Amino acid sequence: MQNQTDQIASKYLGKKTDGSSIYDPSLIVPIPRCENRSQYNIDSNNIPFEGRDVWHAYEFSALTENNLPVTRVLKLKYNCRSEFLVESKSLKLYLNSFNMTGFGKTTKDCLATCKAKIEQDLSEKLKTKVEANFLENNTERVEIFKNFQDLTDFIDESKIRIENFKETPEVLETETSAPEQEYYLTFDSLRSNCRVTHQPDFGDVFIHYKSQKHILEESLVKYLCSFRSEYHFHEECCEMIFKRLFDILDEGDALFVCALYTRRGGIDICPARWSKNCNVDDVYKLLDLTKLARHGIKQ
């Protein structure tokens, strides 16, 4: 029997859907966050993190009033404290409804009109402020991930044995290290699955924490591998990883988790969650980490 989240999310997911050939904001499907959070003891009234959900639509396109095509990469951001997240297929259908609709006499007018409509439509549906921006090809490029170390560099691949493929926080182990240290870790083999279609989703995880506790890297690899047979939305996986690490660290420790998923259907989702005491400016302003940043685009 489907739970409420799956029932709402399956409006379009897993079904043949033609979408709309004209602009149609009614296609947007908001998903309540509370149901999954309650399963992992995340109190919606006292969330233990801050965060943003960052989306990139790599193939956004619309027309001018003279039917000249305008195509850009669209970036969307909104706060994780919103009551709802947007279901990804509905977002794709909504954005595709711009494809054959004319807005404005020039490219500049078209983009300005689309930006305003997208921000208004999504903000109303998700009941939070949604920021939309179009990225240009001449955006400044920077190196932003140089301090992160690959988790697999810390393990002996010939000896480690992965036995759990359902989320298993019990495998996480810590040891005490003095004095307090900072860790910058990345893992490029995160896999989870869509909770409705069960199609696989692949991504990279970036973890930064500052603590007198040291999370043993081998145990962290085992934990992240345990998502391979989980069925959750990207945002939920990011929050689950954050919450499990938050629970084993000491109160007051800084923690940042970002899950950068590979795009599917022309759209990627890049949720980021960080502890309330995390000084994001000290970690390359990690709230803006995205796939594009990883590929060298400053945003």
C-alpha positions in Angstrom: 0.0 0.0 0.0 1.4 3.4 -1.0 2.0 6.0 1.7 0.9 9.6 1.2 4.2 10.7 -0.3 4.2 8.0 -2.9 0.6 8.6 -3.8 1.2 12.3 -4.5 4.6 11.7 -6.3 3.1 9.1 -8.6 0.8 11.6 -10.4 3.2 11.6 -13.3 6.1 9.4 -12.2 6.1 6.0 -13.9 3.3 7.0 -16.3 3.2 8.0 -19.9 2.6 11.8 -19.9 2.4 14.1 -22.9 2.7 17.3 -20.8 1.5 20.5 -22.3 2.5 22.4 -25.5 1.6 25.7 -23.8 2.8 27.3 -20.6 1.0 25.4 -17.7 1.9 26.0 -14.0 -0.8 23.5 -12.9 1.7 20.7 -13.8 3.8 21.4 -10.7 3.4 18.8 -8.0 4.5 19.7 -4.4 5.6 16.9 -2.1 5.3 17.3 1.7 8.7 16.8 3.4 7.3 15.8 6.8 6.5 12.2 6.2 10.0 11.0 5.5 11.5 13.3 8.1 9.4 11.7 10.8 10.7 8.3 9.9 14.2 9.5 10.8 13.3 11.5 13.9 13.8 14.8 12.2 11.4 17.2 14.0 9.9 19.5 11.3 9.3 22.1 14.0 13.0 21.9 15.2 15.1 20.9 12.2 18.7 20.2 13.2 20.2 21.7 10.1 20.0 24.6 7.6 20.1 23.9 3.9 19.1 24.6 0.3 17.8 22.5 -2.5 19.6 23.4 -5.8 18.3 22.3 -9.2 19.8 22.8 -12.6 17.7 22.4 -15.8 20.2 22.1 -18.5 17.8 22.3 -21.4 15.4 25.1 -20.6 14.0 26.6 -23.7 11.2 29.1 -24.7 10.4 31.3 -27.6 10.2 35.0 -28.2 6.9 36.4 -29.5 8.5 36.1 -33.0 9.1 32.4 -32.3 12.9 32.7 -32.0 14.1 29.9 -29.7 15.9 30.9 -26.5 17.8 28.2 -24.6 19.7 28.5 -21.3 20.8 26.5 -18.2 18.3 27.4 -15.5 19.3 27.3 -11.8 16.7 27.1 -9.0 17.3 27.4 -5.3 15.0 27.2 -2.3 15.2 26.7 1.5 15.0 23.2 3.0 12.7 24.7 5.6 9.9 24.9 3.1 7.0 22.6 3.8 7.2 21.1 0.3 9.8 20.0 -2.3 9.0 19.8 -6.0 8.5 16.4 -7.6 11.1 16.2 -10.4 9.0 14.9 -13.3 6.4 17.5 -12.7 9.1 20.1 -12.7 10.3 18.8 -16.1 6.8 18.8 -17.5 6.2 22.4 -16.2 9.5 23.7 -17.6 8.8 21.9 -21.0 5.5 23.8 -21.2 7.6 26.9 -21.9 9.1 25.3 -25.0 6.5 26.4 -27.5 5.2 29.5 -25.8 6.3 33.0 -26.8 7.4 35.5 -24.2 8.7 39.0 -25.0 10.1 40.6 -28.2 13.8 40.0 -27.5 15.9 37.2 -25.9 16.4 39.5 -22.9 12.7 40.1 -22.5 11.9 36.4 -22.9 14.3 35.4 -20.1 13.1 38.1 -17.8 9.5 37.1 -18.2 10.3 33.4 -17.8 12.3 34.1 -14.7 9.5 36.0 -13.1 6.9 33.4 -14.0 9.0 30.5 -12.7 9.8 32.2 -9.4 6.1 33.1 -8.9 4.7 29.7 -9.9 7.1 27.6 -7.8 7.0 30.0 -4.8 3.2 29.7 -4.7 3.2 25.9 -5.1 6.0 25.3 -2.6 4.9 28.1 -0.2 8.4 29.5 0.0 10.7 31.9 -1.9 12.2 30.2 -4.9 15.1 31.9 -6.7 15.5 31.4 -10.5 18.5 32.5 -12.6 19.7 31.7 -16.1 23.4 31.0 -16.4 25.4 32.4 -19.3 28.3 30.7 -21.1 30.8 33.4 -20.0 30.2 32.7 -16.3 33.5 33.0 -14.3 35.2 29.6 -13.7 36.8 28.6 -10.4 38.4 25.6 -8.7 36.3 24.9 -5.6 36.7 21.2 -4.6 40.5 21.0 -4.4 40.6 20.3 -0.6 38.3 17.3 -0.6 39.8 13.9 -0.4 38.4 10.7 -2.0 37.1 8.4 0.7 38.4 5.4 -1.2 41.9 6.6 -0.7 41.6 5.7 3.0 40.6 2.1 2.5 42.2 -1.1 1.5 40.0 -2.2 -1.4 41.3 -5.8 -1.3 40.1 -6.2 2.3 37.0 -4.1 2.8 33.7 -6.1 2.5 30.4 -4.4 1.8 27.5 -6.4 3.1 24.6 -4.0 3.6 22.7 -2.4 0.8 19.8 -1.0 2.8 20.6 2.1 4.9 22.6 0.8 7.9 23.7 3.5 10.3 25.0 0.8 12.7 28.1 0.4 10.5 29.3 3.9 11.4 32.3 4.0 13.8 34.1 6.8 15.5 37.3 7.3 17.5 38.3 10.3 19.6 41.0 12.5 18.2 42.6 15.4 20.0 42.8 18.2 19.2 39.7 19.1 17.1 40.3 18.4 13.4 38.6 19.3 10.1 37.8 16.7 7.5 36.9 17.2 3.8 35.7 14.0 2.2 34.1 13.0 -1.1 32.6 9.8 -2.4 31.7 9.5 -6.1 29.7 6.2 -5.9 26.5 7.1 -4.1 23.5 5.3 -5.5 19.9 5.4 -4.4 16.7 4.8 -6.3 13.5 6.8 -7.1 10.9 5.9 -4.5 8.2 5.6 -7.1 9.7 4.3 -10.4 12.6 2.5 -8.7 15.0 3.8 -11.3 18.6 4.2 -10.1 20.1 7.7 -9.3 23.8 8.2 -9.1 25.6 11.0 -7.3 28.7 12.4 -5.5 28.6 13.1 -1.8 30.7 15.9 -0.2 31.1 15.9 3.5 32.9 18.4 5.7 33.0 18.2 9.5 35.0 19.7 12.4 35.2 17.6 15.5 37.3 15.9 18.2 35.6 12.7 16.9 36.9 11.0 13.8 34.4 9.1 11.7 36.4 6.1 10.5 36.5 6.4 6.7 36.0 2.7 6.1 32.8 2.7 8.1 31.7 5.8 6.2 32.2 4.1 2.9 30.2 1.1 4.1 27.4 3.4 5.3 27.2 5.3 2.0 27.2 2.1 0.0 24.2 0.9 2.1 22.0 3.4 0.1 22.3 1.3 -3.1 18.9 -0.4 -2.5 17.2 2.5 -0.8 14.2 4.1 -2.4 14.1 7.8 -1.6 14.1 11.3 -3.2 17.5 12.9 -3.4 16.7 15.5 -0.8 15.6 12.8 1.6 18.9 10.9 1.1 20.9 14.0 1.9 19.0 14.6 5.1 19.3 11.0 6.2 23.1 11.1 5.7 23.3 14.4 7.6 21.1 13.1 10.5 23.1 9.9 10.9 26.4 11.8 11.0 25.0 14.5 13.2 23.8 11.9 15.7 27.3 10.3 16.2 29.2 13.6 16.4 29.4 15.8 19.5 26.9 18.6 20.2 28.3 21.8 18.7 30.4 20.1 16.0 30.2 21.7 12.5 28.8 19.4 9.8 28.1 19.9 6.1 26.6 17.3 3.6 26.0 17.9 -0.1 24.7 15.3 -2.5 25.3 16.2 -6.1 23.3 13.9 -8.2 23.9 13.2 -11.9 21.3 14.8 -14.1 18.4 12.7 -15.4 15.9 14.0 -18.0 18.0 17.2 -18.3 17.6 18.1 -14.7 19.9 17.5 -11.7 19.1 18.0 -8.0 21.9 19.1 -5.6 20.6 19.3 -2.0 22.9 20.6 0.7 22.4 20.5 4.5 24.6 22.0 7.2 24.6 22.4 11.0 23.3 25.7 12.4 26.8 26.5 13.8 28.6 25.7 10.5 30.5 28.7 9.2 29.8 28.2 5.5 32.1 31.0 4.5 35.0 29.0 5.9 34.2 26.1 3.6 34.2 27.8 0.3 30.6 29.0 0.8 29.4 25.4 0.6 25.8 26.3 0.4 26.3 27.0 -3.3 28.1 23.8 -4.2 26.6 22.3 -7.3 27.5 20.1 -10.2 28.2 23.2 -12.2 30.7 24.4 -9.5 32.3 21.0 -9.6 32.9 21.5 -13.3 34.4 24.9 -12.7 31.5 27.3 -13.0 31.3 30.0 -10.3 27.7 31.0 -9.4 
